[in-house]
């Protein structure tokens, strides 16, 4: 077999292999996480569609004439490596799916209307609405619906709650700006988040938007110094959480405004701040999810009451 024929054979195998890999990754993610994909930001499903199309196109081009120059070959090798990286990243982005209790919380009730928009979930109080709203950023790769059961009690108290659907499940790729602009009737906002979502909330709080009056952290800590600001702040964590660095949570006291409330929920782990099942690397809980979430909600309600009081 000539050198040119051998290269063509290997190129055909690589194309076929990459095409099959694209289709396998897409099928695995779609079958295992279809509900979460449909409930999240459209960016990830669109990426899967693009990879599926590529999986069909690559084998279809086998046998077509190609340039064999040095730069053409280098370009094809670089493209293949890049595609492998994208496939690995796409598989890693597969979200933690919401538990059935959280999926059930997407239904509206007599007290709270649930609205599913392309980039947010909203919990709208059906009764009287306060002028304090909440924008919440989910943890990394967590189905946004996982937080609806924990946040619903806040909406039942009259607070509009907007849960961001981050692109690819990464809160740092999103902001609260659109939510604030879409609801001019809300004059005071608190931004908060779980885990990586808390870092996104800190970034939003530090942006200087006068409508944002408070920031809260669920199993998280700020990535910048907010202590000179006039924000009302609160940190809520679990003492059995081994996903985050507890020392960083304690150190964040110096990064938040004086008087910020720190609450430690006894027996709570990282995954108890939402309803998405266990999380790798988490600790062993010493309480029930229901009891832990009762403490998380109570601490968040105290924070909102304080925000309403000091910013009135």
Secondary structure, 3 states (H helix, E strand, C coil): CCHHHHHHHHHHHHHHHHHHHHHHHHHHHHHHHHHHHHHCCHHHHHHHHHHHHHHHHHHHCCCCCCCCCHHHHHHHHHHHHHHHHHHHHHHHCCCECCCHHHHHCCCCCCCEEEEECCCEEEEEECCCCCCEEEEEECCCCECHHHHHHHHHHHHHCCCCEEEECCHHHCHHHCCCHHHHHHCCCCCEEEEEEECHHHHHHHHHHCCCCCCEEEEEEECCCCCCCCCCCCCEEEEEEECCCCCCCHHHHHHHHHHCCCCCEEEEECCCCHHHHCCCCCCCCCCCCCCCHHHHHHHHHHHHHHHHHHHHHHCC
